[in-house]
Amino acid sequence: MVKKMVYLEEEQDRIVKRLAREGKTSETEVIRRAITAYGDASAAQIASDTRRVMEHLKKHPEWNDEPAEFFRG
């Protein structure tokens, strides 16, 4: 493990304390789980975006715009 020091807003601190108390775990474990969940959600979003682009390309093989344009439109 790697030690990190983080600064939380007061409301974030209250949330972490409450979640730790309710989950009968440490505040550190709450933060670790939150980071893991955030990473999992990001990975799921990337996979979803990739599927959307691939489906679009199947329907429109002539499409050669910038990928960023796809997500704006």
N, C-alpha and C positions, 0 to 999 in steps of 0.2 A: 504494500500500500504506500501511497504517497501522501504526505501531510500537506494540507492546504488551509489557508486562513481566508475566510470570507466575511464580508460585511453584509448584514441584512438590514432591511428597513424594519422599523418596530413592528409593523403589521406582519411582515414575513416571519419575524421571530416568534410572534404569538402563534402563528399558524404552525410553524415547525414544532413548537412546544406542545401544542394541542394534539397534533398528529402523533407525536412520540408518546404522549400520555395515553391517548386512545388506543394506539397500536402496541402499547407495552414494549416499546423499543427505545433506542437512543435517538437523540436529535440527529446525530451523525448518520445513522441508518436511514432516517427519513430523507435527508438530503441526498444520500447515495441513491435511494430508490427513485427520487424525483429526477435525478440526472439520467438514470437508466430509462425511465419512462419517457423522458423528453427525447432521448436518443432513439428509442424504439418508434416514437411518433414521427420523428424526422425521417427515419428509414422508411416507414410506411408511406409517408407523403411522397418521398422520392420514387418509390416503386409505383405508386398510383400515377404520378406525373409521367413516368416513363411509359406505363401502359397506355395512357392517353395519347402520348406522342406517337407511339407505335401504331395504334389504331388509326390515328389521323393519317399517318404515312401510308397505311394499307389502302385507305379510301382515296388518297390524293398523292399518288406517286410522283406527280410533277412538282409537288410542294418543295421549295428550296429557300424559304424565308429564314430569317434568323430565328432560332428556337425561342428566344425571349418574346418575339411577336406572337407566337402561339399562345403563350400564357397570358398575354395581355388581352387577346381577342377571344 
